Amino acid sequence: EIKTRHDMVAIIDLVFDKALFEPLFGTMYASLCVKCAERFPSFPDETDPNAKPRTFKRLLLNKCQEEFEKENSLQAELDALPLETSKEERDLVEKKAKRRMLGNIRFIGELYKQKMLAEKIMHECLIKLLGDIEHPEEESVECLCKLMTTIGQSIDHEKARSHMDEYFTRMKELSTNPALANRLRFMLQEVIDLRRGGWASRKADA
């Protein structure tokens, strides 16, 4: 039984952890969040009685933002490691943080499909994934392709057209980057062709 805001936060933390480490079940966990948002009560803000009540959906949004910003604190985490920490251990910490960030973005895409999150967040995710054209990270490119395939049709409308055109210009550049594995270059080209075909050439997958 949900009796306090802290109970809701604990459930959100649990669902996020499960979703990030079991990405194949992202759709199921996103559907679970929809059910929770429908059934759970709202609670007043303890710090500001005049603020809007804390709903499951609002707390979920806070969690998304918190996870999204974790990568920004990665350098501080690496700097805090003991001087004797080996390069292998540092690489492991960095890789684990990166995998969690990509899992978070995939789950955010699933939540967006369930109308749990605003479109603005999706653009923030895409911009982050498109961050380094010259030295792209393979995991980020793969995540970009999966996310764009999942949500591309939903966000490719008149108001966002200029943003989408810019994303695809950068994706086209990536698709011709010889430093990128052929598998990922083909994956990028598939998404480019998907948009060119009006998002209808094949069934979008997660």
Salt bridges, closest charged atoms under 4 A:
ASP13 OD1 - LYS63 NZ 3.07
ASP17 OD1 - ARG100 NH2 2.88
GLU22 OE2 - LYS18 NZ 3.40
ASP45 OD2 - ARG54 NH2 2.88
GLU46 OE1 - ARG5 NE 3.05
GLU66 OE2 - LYS63 NZ 3.72
GLU67 OE2 - LYS63 NZ 3.33
GLU67 OE2 - LYS70 NZ 3.25
GLU67 OE2 - ARG100 NH2 2.87
GLU71 OE2 - LYS98 NZ 2.71
GLU71 OE1 - LYS128 NZ 3.02
ASP91 OD2 - LYS87 NZ 2.83
GLU110 OE1 - LYS113 NZ 3.57
GLU119 OE2 - HIS123 NE2 3.11
GLU119 OE1 - HIS157 NE2 2.88
GLU137 OE1 - LYS98 NZ 3.16
GLU142 OE2 - LYS146 NZ 3.58
GLU142 OE1 - ARG183 NH2 3.31
ASP156 OD1 - ARG161 NE 3.26
ASP156 OD2 - ARG195 NE 2.92
GLU158 OE1 - ARG161 NH1 3.72
ASP165 OD1 - ARG195 NH2 2.99
GLU190 OE1 - ARG202 NH2 3.80
ASP193 OD1 - ARG196 NH1 2.74
ASP205 OD2 - ARG202 NH1 3.80
